Amino acid sequence: MSLADIKVKIEADAKLEAEKILEVAKEKADEVRKAAEAEVSKIESSYSDRFSAEKPEVLKRREIVANLDVKKIMLGARQDLISHAFDGAWHEMANLPAERYVDFCEKLLEKAVDTGKETLFVSAKEKNLNEEWLNKYNEKHKTSLAFDKAASFISGGFILRKDDIDTNCSFDMLIKWVREDIEADVAKRLFSE
């Protein structure tokens, strides 16, 4: 046998051996692919079964969350309406006819005055509680109340100061105090079904 024949035989044997190795590798690759496909199918089936089992619970949770969101929105709207009602009450107080406004403030002042020498703060825009009114009040009640020259940033009513103690009888504060006491009743009246 010549060198060329030996070379051809070695190449042929190597080719056969390579084909056998490739065939074994293809078989193993097919086995791995089939096992992977079976695992994927099993996982898909598992997730499908799990989703089918959990679907009602997921939908129920979504419904609960949606209902909570609706309740939050409704609560916000109700709170806005209640605030609007109290804003209307403040507006009514601020726009009382002059005589009723003065009478109301005088009654508040009578309850707030302690020594009769306190200082009174009113809004710079106040029309009814003025020097003339205060002079009449002092004369009638034998007090010596005085206005402070500094303008107060209240929207109606007054603030009475004795030393370092303020008695806030502004309409904003009065509405706030009343609101704390009656807000639940107002809500009940506005939204009872």
C-alpha positions as CSV (number, residue, x, y, z in Angstrom):
1,M,0.0,0.0,0.0
2,S,1.3,3.3,-1.0
3,L,1.5,6.4,1.1
4,A,-1.3,8.0,-0.9
5,D,-3.6,5.0,-0.3
6,I,-2.8,5.1,3.5
7,K,-3.6,8.8,3.5
8,V,-7.0,8.2,1.7
9,K,-7.8,5.4,4.1
10,I,-7.1,7.6,7.2
11,E,-9.2,10.4,5.8
12,A,-12.1,8.0,5.1
13,D,-11.8,6.5,8.6
14,A,-11.7,10.0,10.1
15,K,-14.7,11.0,8.0
16,L,-16.7,8.0,9.2
17,E,-15.7,8.6,12.8
18,A,-16.7,12.3,12.4
19,E,-20.1,11.3,11.0
20,K,-20.7,8.9,13.9
21,I,-19.7,11.7,16.4
22,L,-22.0,14.2,14.6
23,E,-24.9,11.6,14.6
24,V,-24.5,11.0,18.3
25,A,-24.4,14.7,18.9
26,K,-27.5,15.3,16.9
27,E,-29.3,12.5,18.8
28,K,-28.2,14.1,22.1
29,A,-29.3,17.6,20.9
30,D,-32.7,16.1,19.8
31,E,-33.1,14.5,23.3
32,V,-32.2,17.8,25.0
33,R,-34.5,19.8,22.7
34,K,-37.4,17.3,23.4
35,A,-36.8,17.5,27.1
36,A,-36.7,21.3,27.0
37,E,-39.9,21.3,24.9
38,A,-41.6,19.0,27.4
39,E,-40.4,21.2,30.3
40,V,-41.7,24.4,28.5
41,S,-45.0,22.6,27.9
42,K,-45.2,21.5,31.5
43,I,-44.4,25.1,32.7
44,E,-47.0,26.6,30.3
45,S,-49.6,24.1,31.5
46,S,-48.7,24.9,35.1
47,Y,-48.9,28.6,34.6
48,S,-52.2,28.2,32.7
49,D,-53.7,26.1,35.4
50,R,-52.4,28.5,38.1
51,F,-53.8,31.5,36.2
52,S,-57.1,29.7,35.8
53,A,-57.2,29.0,39.5
54,E,-56.1,32.5,40.5
55,K,-58.1,34.5,37.9
56,P,-61.2,34.9,40.0
57,E,-59.0,36.1,43.0
58,V,-57.1,38.5,40.8
59,L,-60.4,39.9,39.3
60,K,-61.8,40.2,42.8
61,R,-58.7,42.1,44.0
62,R,-59.0,44.4,41.0
63,E,-62.6,45.0,41.8
64,I,-61.8,45.8,45.5
65,V,-59.1,48.2,44.4
66,A,-61.5,49.9,41.9
67,N,-64.2,50.1,44.6
68,L,-61.7,51.7,47.0
69,D,-60.7,54.2,44.4
70,V,-64.3,55.1,43.7
71,K,-64.9,55.5,47.5
72,K,-61.8,57.8,47.7
73,I,-63.2,59.9,44.9
74,M,-66.6,60.0,46.5
75,L,-65.1,60.9,49.8
76,G,-63.1,63.7,48.2
77,A,-66.2,65.0,46.5
78,R,-68.2,64.9,49.8
79,Q,-65.4,66.7,51.6
80,D,-65.4,69.4,48.9
81,L,-69.2,69.7,49.3
82,I,-68.9,70.0,53.1
83,S,-66.1,72.6,52.7
84,H,-68.3,74.5,50.2
85,A,-71.2,74.4,52.8
86,F,-69.0,75.9,55.5
87,D,-67.6,78.4,53.1
88,G,-71.2,79.4,52.4
89,A,-71.8,79.8,56.1
90,W,-68.7,82.0,56.4
91,H,-70.0,84.1,53.4
92,E,-73.4,84.4,55.1
93,M,-71.7,85.6,58.3
94,A,-69.5,88.1,56.5
95,N,-72.4,89.5,54.6
96,L,-74.9,89.9,57.5
97,P,-76.7,93.2,57.5
98,A,-74.7,95.8,59.4
99,E,-77.0,95.8,62.5
100,R,-77.0,92.0,62.8
101,Y,-73.2,91.9,62.2
102,V,-72.6,94.4,65.0
103,D,-75.0,92.7,67.4
104,F,-73.3,89.4,66.7
105,C,-69.8,90.8,67.3
106,E,-70.9,92.6,70.4
107,K,-72.2,89.4,71.9
108,L,-68.9,87.7,71.1
109,L,-67.0,90.6,72.6
110,E,-69.1,90.6,75.8
111,K,-68.1,86.9,76.3
112,A,-64.5,87.5,75.4
113,V,-63.8,90.6,77.5
114,D,-62.1,90.0,80.8
115,T,-60.7,93.2,82.2
116,G,-62.3,95.7,79.9
117,K,-58.8,97.1,79.0
118,E,-58.0,94.7,76.1
119,T,-56.9,95.6,72.6
120,L,-59.1,94.8,69.6
121,F,-57.8,93.7,66.2
122,V,-60.0,93.9,63.2
123,S,-59.4,93.6,59.5
124,A,-58.2,96.6,57.6
125,K,-61.3,96.2,55.4
126,E,-63.7,96.1,58.3
127,K,-66.7,98.4,57.7
128,N,-68.9,97.8,60.8
129,L,-66.5,97.6,63.7
130,N,-65.0,101.1,63.7
131,E,-64.0,103.8,66.3
132,E,-67.6,105.1,66.5
133,W,-68.9,101.6,67.3
134,L,-66.1,100.9,69.8
135,N,-66.8,104.2,71.6
136,K,-70.5,103.3,72.0
137,Y,-69.5,99.8,73.2
138,N,-67.1,101.2,75.8
139,E,-69.7,103.7,77.0
140,K,-72.4,101.1,77.2
141,H,-70.3,98.5,79.0
142,K,-68.0,100.8,81.0
143,T,-64.9,99.4,79.4
144,S,-61.8,101.0,77.8
145,L,-61.2,98.7,74.9
146,A,-59.0,100.1,72.1
147,F,-58.2,99.3,68.5
148,D,-54.7,98.3,67.6
149,K,-53.3,100.3,64.7
150,A,-51.8,97.2,63.1
151,A,-54.2,95.7,60.5
152,S,-55.1,92.2,61.2
153,F,-55.4,89.7,58.4
154,I,-58.7,88.2,59.5
155,S,-61.7,88.2,57.2
156,G,-64.4,89.2,59.6
157,G,-65.0,89.3,63.4
158,F,-62.1,90.3,65.7
159,I,-59.2,89.2,67.8
160,L,-59.1,90.4,71.4
161,R,-55.7,90.7,73.1
162,K,-55.0,90.8,76.8
163,D,-51.3,91.0,77.4
164,D,-49.9,88.0,75.5
165,I,-53.2,86.1,75.3
166,D,-55.3,86.4,72.1
167,T,-59.0,85.4,72.0
168,N,-59.6,84.7,68.3
169,C,-63.2,85.5,67.4
170,S,-62.5,85.8,63.7
171,F,-65.2,84.3,61.5
172,D,-62.5,81.8,60.1
173,M,-61.8,80.6,63.6
174,L,-65.5,80.5,64.6
175,I,-66.3,78.4,61.5
176,K,-63.4,76.1,62.3
177,W,-64.6,75.5,65.8
178,V,-68.1,74.9,64.8
179,R,-67.0,72.7,61.9
180,E,-65.2,70.4,64.3
181,D,-68.3,70.0,66.3
182,I,-70.9,69.6,63.6
183,E,-69.2,68.3,60.5
184,A,-70.4,64.7,61.1
185,D,-74.0,66.0,61.4
186,V,-73.6,68.1,58.3
187,A,-72.3,65.1,56.3
188,K,-75.2,63.0,57.6
189,R,-77.7,65.6,56.5
190,L,-76.1,66.2,53.1
191,F,-75.5,62.5,52.3
192,S,-78.1,60.5,54.1
193,E,-79.9,58.1,51.7
